[in-house]
Amino acid sequence: MRIMPAAEFKLDREVDYGTADQNEAVQAIIESVRKEGDAAVHRYSEKFDGVKVPELRISEEEIRSAYERVDLEFLEAIREAAVNIRSFHEKQKRSSWMDLQPDGSLLGQVIRPLKRVGLYVPGGKAAYPSSVLMNAIPAQVAGVQEIAMVTPPATAGEEGVNPYILVAAAEVGIREIYRVGGAQAVAALAFGTESIPAVDKIVGPGNIYVALAKRSVYGVVDIDSIAGPSEIVVLADDSADPAFVAADLLSQAEHDEMASAVLVTPSEELARKVQAEVIRQLDILPRKSIAGPSIRDYGAILTVGSLKEGIAVVNRLAPEHLELMIESPMETLPYIENAGAIFLGPYSSEPVGDYWAGPNHVLPTNGTARFSSPLNVDDFIKKSSVIYYSREALLKNGRKIITLAEHEGLEAHARAIRVRLDKEDETNG
Amino acid sequence: MRIMPAAEFKLDREVDYGTADQNEAVQAIIESVRKEGDAAVHRYSEKFDGVKVPELRISEEEIRSAYERVDLEFLEAIREAAVNIRSFHEKQKRSSWMDLQPDGSLLGQVIRPLKRVGLYVPGGKAAYPSSVLMNAIPAQVAGVQEIAMVTPPATAGEEGVNPYILVAAAEVGIREIYRVGGAQAVAALAFGTESIPAVDKIVGPGNIYVALAKRSVYGVVDIDSIAGPSEIVVLADDSADPAFVAADLLSQAEHDEMASAVLVTPSEELARKVQAEVIRQLDILPRKSIAGPSIRDYGAILTVGSLKEGIAVVNRLAPEHLELMIESPMETLPYIENAGAIFLGPYSSEPVGDYWAGPNHVLPTNGTARFSSPLNVDDFIKKSSVIYYSREALLKNGRKIITLAEHEGLEAHARAIRVRLDKEDETNG
């Protein structure tokens, strides 16, 4: 892990928009599913997952049997995590409001949940039960009544869909689960098929085909932001424990070879100690073959002249995860402009947020924290403006509205007001 | 304007993703501006707008002289509209919050404005001063400190940039205005040039080149949703005045040949009367050549068996604008699930909302009100999650976090917690 001056570091990871072949393949899948429905879904499942799926929907029986295959320790932990996540997201809820005016008018904003949401959950090794909770709970708190989950069918040698995924879904009350993955699952959710009714929004992570399919159906349905490679920045001073810092950097690095783990510090001593700890801890990691390249290619220890300079570096990087392992983290918080989730102090290790504390682990990646937010309840609501104008209000303001319409050359707009004012004149005349 | 049963009507307007040539042209412009900065901007302005622009930034002098070219009636109206719009959007503001836990932990959500926003304002005939207000004010209310406006340079024969646009901008305090339009303006805002510093988000309407450029830079910066053709649905019963209904339908139709104006009514009599009124009023409209094709191709009068059925039709269409010209509009509001802006009663004509009342006129088009919202203050903020975990909290919960990490095969995540628990054991042992 290189130690270098912060000014020399630039994180350059291009977003993957897929190859031309991948884009074409996804387009073809979407068109087929749109036209042929279930028949196309079955065909692609057989082609890509190598299995014939007799029934798309996962039965109650299969969910029950999943419970028999997970241990109690997991079940208890996921239940408590769900309580924490729900409790945090409840605080994000908002109410419709209205504003009554003295002229008898009423203006307002109505907040409603989306009606139906689709949740994509990857299968295989990237099957993360925590991801089910993090995507489903904000939707439920928003008031979404229907959540349809899709996840790839078990491939040969597997004993059905990952039971941890099924139990996590069942624990948050999701019972509508379909055995379908890839671009065909996204297309089915967007356009609907005989078995899978269409949704209003699709959320959840997936491979490049899933990402391209989501991009493509955006507009027909809403989608969440498409996650890029993940990152952590740790801002630490001499008060930090090098072993803690190194462990947290590695916990990010094990996700993905393109993940980025960066330490920013004004302490030369800490820089050297963390460097040594990363080498030591990396060596004994099971996912060393992933974390190693990540640390080598996208990891860095950046030295800065002062904490203030470190904060400027953090704001420039706009990291997905930021840890403040410094003497006075709370006092520094107001200066952090760009970060998805901010972890303060020595005990707030990133996994506390990934699994447990309550805030969402779906966060803006690749510098988009400059303008994007963690997944939250607002992502599952829609607003409508409400305008009730009284007769008095229109009589008072009508002429001025006409003035503005006429200055934009929109005469029919002006006339829509004028026809009402004229009618009043007639009635009074 | 056809009268037809609602069940037979389907609004089918494809979103314009541009031709291959248009996409290629936009890509080339973006790449050039990204690499060459101002030089490319000037080159494209000369090529597409046919003018040499000596200075990109519009001077204070030019803004002052714009004031001399607008009438007082307009100035007074735009000032009052700005007050109304600001007042409505102030109610959308939200605060950061934190949640203190008995175990000494603190969880929270920080809300911050975006730092810098770019506002695209079309030139020529589609220059709408109201659009400046509607896009800029929510950003200002959110707390955005820097708004950079771009608008195409005046072409030969024009006396500088449209003065109404400049005055509208100056009235809301925008002084950073650049004379540049098209894809080159979008690219300059996204990547920055010597003269135009980069922004975090680009908002505002534009032609197909502007729309494609915005789509393309999304990810580098945030963008607002890309507006499709506009629409109104009027749900009316026998209590409605046919002349009012027809005028409101036509005010939508004059926007664009692809705009859609639809009446939904359980009253056969109203249907016939509105049909006659539309023909009568259309005939004397200055923008008849636009409103005519819109009414012919995308307009309809839909008859329904009951008000309840009419509401179902409305929710299916998910219109950008919805007018309820029925006996008891407020009592019907709770049943409206999908609509961008809802206008209640005989005096709430759509132009009241387009210009005046306060709610935003940038609304979800083309059925996206199912999952999208009017432009609002939330579009100009970002959230960060805050997690401060106390020693006590980590000791209490650490084992359960490790359980979840291990069940996902993420050993480095587990170790980041374990290294802290072990340290405590050592210290106590």
HADDOCK unambig.tbl for C-alpha pairs under 7 A between the chains (distance, minus, plus):
assign (segid A and resid 74 and name CA) (segid B and resid 403 and name CA) 6.43 0.50 0.50
assign (segid A and resid 74 and name CA) (segid B and resid 404 and name CA) 6.53 0.50 0.50
assign (segid A and resid 77 and name CA) (segid B and resid 400 and name CA) 5.54 0.50 0.50
assign (segid A and resid 77 and name CA) (segid B and resid 404 and name CA) 6.82 0.50 0.50
assign (segid A and resid 114 and name CA) (segid B and resid 371 and name CA) 6.15 0.50 0.50
assign (segid A and resid 128 and name CA) (segid B and resid 408 and name CA) 5.88 0.50 0.50
assign (segid A and resid 200 and name CA) (segid B and resid 370 and name CA) 6.72 0.50 0.50
assign (segid A and resid 200 and name CA) (segid B and resid 371 and name CA) 6.25 0.50 0.50
assign (segid A and resid 222 and name CA) (segid B and resid 371 and name CA) 6.35 0.50 0.50
assign (segid A and resid 244 and name CA) (segid B and resid 416 and name CA) 6.66 0.50 0.50
assign (segid A and resid 244 and name CA) (segid B and resid 419 and name CA) 6.65 0.50 0.50
assign (segid A and resid 244 and name CA) (segid B and resid 420 and name CA) 6.90 0.50 0.50
assign (segid A and resid 247 and name CA) (segid B and resid 412 and name CA) 6.94 0.50 0.50
assign (segid A and resid 247 and name CA) (segid B and resid 415 and name CA) 6.68 0.50 0.50
assign (segid A and resid 247 and name CA) (segid B and resid 416 and name CA) 4.78 0.50 0.50
assign (segid A and resid 248 and name CA) (segid B and resid 416 and name CA) 5.45 0.50 0.50
assign (segid A and resid 250 and name CA) (segid B and resid 412 and name CA) 6.17 0.50 0.50
assign (segid A and resid 251 and name CA) (segid B and resid 412 and name CA) 4.55 0.50 0.50
assign (segid A and resid 251 and name CA) (segid B and resid 413 and name CA) 4.66 0.50 0.50
assign (segid A and resid 251 and name CA) (segid B and resid 416 and name CA) 6.63 0.50 0.50
assign (segid A and resid 254 and name CA) (segid B and resid 412 and name CA) 6.68 0.50 0.50
assign (segid A and resid 285 and name CA) (segid B and resid 412 and name CA) 6.77 0.50 0.50
assign (segid A and resid 286 and name CA) (segid B and resid 411 and name CA) 6.86 0.50 0.50
assign (segid A and resid 339 and name CA) (segid B and resid 384 and name CA) 6.10 0.50 0.50
assign (segid A and resid 340 and name CA) (segid B and resid 384 and name CA) 4.97 0.50 0.50
assign (segid A and resid 340 and name CA) (segid B and resid 385 and name CA) 6.45 0.50 0.50
assign (segid A and resid 341 and name CA) (segid B and resid 384 and name CA) 5.32 0.50 0.50
assign (segid A and resid 341 and name CA) (segid B and resid 385 and name CA) 4.48 0.50 0.50
assign (segid A and resid 341 and name CA) (segid B and resid 386 and name CA) 5.90 0.50 0.50
assign (segid A and resid 342 and name CA) (segid B and resid 384 and name CA) 6.95 0.50 0.50
assign (segid A and resid 342 and name CA) (segid B and resid 385 and name CA) 6.01 0.50 0.50
assign (segid A and resid 342 and name CA) (segid B and resid 386 and name CA) 4.87 0.50 0.50
assign (segid A and resid 342 and name CA) (segid B and resid 387 and name CA) 6.15 0.50 0.50
assign (segid A and resid 343 and name CA) (segid B and resid 386 and name CA) 6.13 0.50 0.50
assign (segid A and resid 343 and name CA) (segid B and resid 387 and name CA) 4.86 0.50 0.50
assign (segid A and resid 343 and name CA) (segid B and resid 388 and name CA) 5.90 0.50 0.50
assign (segid A and resid 344 and name CA) (segid B and resid 387 and name CA) 6.18 0.50 0.50
assign (segid A and resid 344 and name CA) (segid B and resid 388 and name CA) 4.78 0.50 0.50
assign (segid A and resid 345 and name CA) (segid B and resid 388 and name CA) 6.52 0.50 0.50
assign (segid A and resid 347 and name CA) (segid B and resid 389 and name CA) 5.65 0.50 0.50
assign (segid A and resid 347 and name CA) (segid B and resid 390 and name CA) 6.13 0.50 0.50
assign (segid A and resid 347 and name CA) (segid B and resid 391 and name CA) 5.85 0.50 0.50
assign (segid A and resid 347 and name CA) (segid B and resid 394 and name CA) 6.33 0.50 0.50
assign (segid A and resid 348 and name CA) (segid B and resid 387 and name CA) 6.72 0.50 0.50
assign (segid A and resid 348 and name CA) (segid B and resid 388 and name CA) 5.78 0.50 0.50
assign (segid A and resid 348 and name CA) (segid B and resid 389 and name CA) 4.89 0.50 0.50
assign (segid A and resid 349 and name CA) (segid B and resid 416 and name CA) 6.69 0.50 0.50
assign (segid A and resid 349 and name CA) (segid B and resid 417 and name CA) 6.82 0.50 0.50
assign (segid A and resid 351 and name CA) (segid B and resid 413 and name CA) 5.81 0.50 0.50
assign (segid A and resid 352 and name CA) (segid B and resid 401 and name CA) 6.80 0.50 0.50
assign (segid A and resid 355 and name CA) (segid B and resid 401 and name CA) 6.46 0.50 0.50
assign (segid A and resid 356 and name CA) (segid B and resid 401 and name CA) 6.44 0.50 0.50
assign (segid A and resid 359 and name CA) (segid B and resid 385 and name CA) 6.29 0.50 0.50
assign (segid A and resid 368 and name CA) (segid B and resid 219 and name CA) 6.98 0.50 0.50
assign (segid A and resid 370 and name CA) (segid B and resid 200 and name CA) 6.72 0.50 0.50
assign (segid A and resid 371 and name CA) (segid B and resid 114 and name CA) 6.18 0.50 0.50
assign (segid A and resid 371 and name CA) (segid B and resid 200 and name CA) 6.28 0.50 0.50
assign (segid A and resid 371 and name CA) (segid B and resid 222 and name CA) 6.33 0.50 0.50
assign (segid A and resid 371 and name CA) (segid B and resid 382 and name CA) 5.66 0.50 0.50
assign (segid A and resid 372 and name CA) (segid B and resid 382 and name CA) 5.52 0.50 0.50
assign (segid A and resid 373 and name CA) (segid B and resid 382 and name CA) 5.25 0.50 0.50
assign (segid A and resid 373 and name CA) (segid B and resid 383 and name CA) 4.86 0.50 0.50
assign (segid A and resid 373 and name CA) (segid B and resid 384 and name CA) 6.34 0.50 0.50
assign (segid A and resid 374 and name CA) (segid B and resid 383 and name CA) 6.76 0.50 0.50
assign (segid A and resid 374 and name CA) (segid B and resid 384 and name CA) 6.74 0.50 0.50
assign (segid A and resid 382 and name CA) (segid B and resid 371 and name CA) 5.66 0.50 0.50
assign (segid A and resid 382 and name CA) (segid B and resid 372 and name CA) 5.51 0.50 0.50
assign (segid A and resid 382 and name CA) (segid B and resid 373 and name CA) 5.26 0.50 0.50
assign (segid A and resid 383 and name CA) (segid B and resid 373 and name CA) 4.87 0.50 0.50
assign (segid A and resid 383 and name CA) (segid B and resid 374 and name CA) 6.78 0.50 0.50
assign (segid A and resid 384 and name CA) (segid B and resid 339 and name CA) 6.11 0.50 0.50
assign (segid A and resid 384 and name CA) (segid B and resid 340 and name CA) 4.97 0.50 0.50
assign (segid A and resid 384 and name CA) (segid B and resid 341 and name CA) 5.32 0.50 0.50
assign (segid A and resid 384 and name CA) (segid B and resid 342 and name CA) 6.93 0.50 0.50
assign (segid A and resid 384 and name CA) (segid B and resid 373 and name CA) 6.36 0.50 0.50
assign (segid A and resid 384 and name CA) (segid B and resid 374 and name CA) 6.77 0.50 0.50
assign (segid A and resid 385 and name CA) (segid B and resid 340 and name CA) 6.45 0.50 0.50
assign (segid A and resid 385 and name CA) (segid B and resid 341 and name CA) 4.48 0.50 0.50
assign (segid A and resid 385 and name CA) (segid B and resid 342 and name CA) 6.00 0.50 0.50
assign (segid A and resid 385 and name CA) (segid B and resid 359 and name CA) 6.28 0.50 0.50
assign (segid A and resid 386 and name CA) (segid B and resid 341 and name CA) 5.90 0.50 0.50
assign (segid A and resid 386 and name CA) (segid B and resid 342 and name CA) 4.86 0.50 0.50
assign (segid A and resid 386 and name CA) (segid B and resid 343 and name CA) 6.13 0.50 0.50
assign (segid A and resid 387 and name CA) (segid B and resid 342 and name CA) 6.15 0.50 0.50
assign (segid A and resid 387 and name CA) (segid B and resid 343 and name CA) 4.87 0.50 0.50
assign (segid A and resid 387 and name CA) (segid B and resid 344 and name CA) 6.19 0.50 0.50
assign (segid A and resid 387 and name CA) (segid B and resid 348 and name CA) 6.72 0.50 0.50
assign (segid A and resid 388 and name CA) (segid B and resid 343 and name CA) 5.89 0.50 0.50
assign (segid A and resid 388 and name CA) (segid B and resid 344 and name CA) 4.76 0.50 0.50
assign (segid A and resid 388 and name CA) (segid B and resid 345 and name CA) 6.52 0.50 0.50
assign (segid A and resid 388 and name CA) (segid B and resid 348 and name CA) 5.79 0.50 0.50
assign (segid A and resid 389 and name CA) (segid B and resid 347 and name CA) 5.65 0.50 0.50
assign (segid A and resid 389 and name CA) (segid B and resid 348 and name CA) 4.90 0.50 0.50
assign (segid A and resid 390 and name CA) (segid B and resid 347 and name CA) 6.13 0.50 0.50
assign (segid A and resid 391 and name CA) (segid B and resid 347 and name CA) 5.84 0.50 0.50
assign (segid A and resid 394 and name CA) (segid B and resid 347 and name CA) 6.32 0.50 0.50
assign (segid A and resid 400 and name CA) (segid B and resid 77 and name CA) 5.54 0.50 0.50
assign (segid A and resid 401 and name CA) (segid B and resid 352 and name CA) 6.81 0.50 0.50
assign (segid A and resid 401 and name CA) (segid B and resid 355 and name CA) 6.47 0.50 0.50
assign (segid A and resid 401 and name CA) (segid B and resid 356 and name CA) 6.44 0.50 0.50
assign (segid A and resid 403 and name CA) (segid B and resid 74 and name CA) 6.42 0.50 0.50
assign (segid A and resid 404 and name CA) (segid B and resid 74 and name CA) 6.52 0.50 0.50
assign (segid A and resid 404 and name CA) (segid B and resid 77 and name CA) 6.81 0.50 0.50
assign (segid A and resid 408 and name CA) (segid B and resid 128 and name CA) 5.87 0.50 0.50
assign (segid A and resid 411 and name CA) (segid B and resid 286 and name CA) 6.86 0.50 0.50
assign (segid A and resid 412 and name CA) (segid B and resid 247 and name CA) 6.95 0.50 0.50
assign (segid A and resid 412 and name CA) (segid B and resid 250 and name CA) 6.18 0.50 0.50
assign (segid A and resid 412 and name CA) (segid B and resid 251 and name CA) 4.57 0.50 0.50
assign (segid A and resid 412 and name CA) (segid B and resid 254 and name CA) 6.67 0.50 0.50
assign (segid A and resid 412 and name CA) (segid B and resid 285 and name CA) 6.74 0.50 0.50
assign (segid A and resid 413 and name CA) (segid B and resid 251 and name CA) 4.66 0.50 0.50
assign (segid A and resid 413 and name CA) (segid B and resid 351 and name CA) 5.81 0.50 0.50
assign (segid A and resid 415 and name CA) (segid B and resid 247 and name CA) 6.67 0.50 0.50
assign (segid A and resid 416 and name CA) (segid B and resid 244 and name CA) 6.67 0.50 0.50
assign (segid A and resid 416 and name CA) (segid B and resid 247 and name CA) 4.77 0.50 0.50
assign (segid A and resid 416 and name CA) (segid B and resid 248 and name CA) 5.43 0.50 0.50
assign (segid A and resid 416 and name CA) (segid B and resid 251 and name CA) 6.63 0.50 0.50
assign (segid A and resid 416 and name CA) (segid B and resid 349 and name CA) 6.69 0.50 0.50
assign (segid A and resid 417 and name CA) (segid B and resid 349 and name CA) 6.81 0.50 0.50
assign (segid A and resid 419 and name CA) (segid B and resid 244 and name CA) 6.64 0.50 0.50
assign (segid A and resid 420 and name CA) (segid B and resid 244 and name CA) 6.89 0.50 0.50
